[in-house]
Amino acid sequence: MPKIELLTEINAPIEKVFDLARSIDLHMESTKHTGEEAIAGKTSGLIGLGETVTWRATHFGIRQMLTSKITEFDRPNYFVDEMVQGAFKSFRHEHRFSYNDGRTTMKDTFIFESPLGIFGRFFNWLVLTRYMRRLLEERNKVIKEAAELTVYNPNL
């Protein structure tokens, strides 16, 4: 199974970064290029333990739906979302946060498995792992910008 790990340093308090990372609204902002929208379950605000969200988006020219659920939650240290239904065979996305010397480190670990056996593994190697890494990097960029903007401009 492919595994993507990202570390993002953010000049903001851990609680703010944690909440932005679980914001449905900010997630939609970070994926607007795919037309991603929350259509069922928790569709706005902050998602929490046991809650689900169903996303609809276009990836690779195909309109898709995916439902994920928050299966682990310890504010402000970590949360985990896992696919309940969707195009992947499975995925688990771990979000971990630590705070040191005025900076929050956000660590993403995204583990996924594609359907279709050997064809899915080939697609992972050829395209999907790189595509998912870019989506996660863009999402983290948006979280970082939002967190740092509100720290330096508290009126926003």
Number of C-alpha atoms within 10 A of each C-alpha: 10 14 14 15 13 14 14 15 15 22 19 21 19 23 16 17 23 25 18 21 22 20 19 20 15 19 20 20 16 19 17 12 11 16 14 20 21 20 14 13 15 17 18 17 13 16 19 21 14 12 14 21 23 20 22 18 20 13 13 10 8 8 12 14 17 16 20 22 22 22 17 16 15 12 14 17 15 17 21 22 25 20 22 18 15 15 14 15 15 16 22 20 20 19 21 19 21 17 18 9 6 10 14 22 19 24 18 21 16 22 17 20 18 20 13 12 11 10 11 16 16 13 15 19 12 11 10 17 18 12 14 15 16 12 15 18 17 14 18 24 15 19 27 21 13 18 23 18 15 13 15 11 9 8 7 8
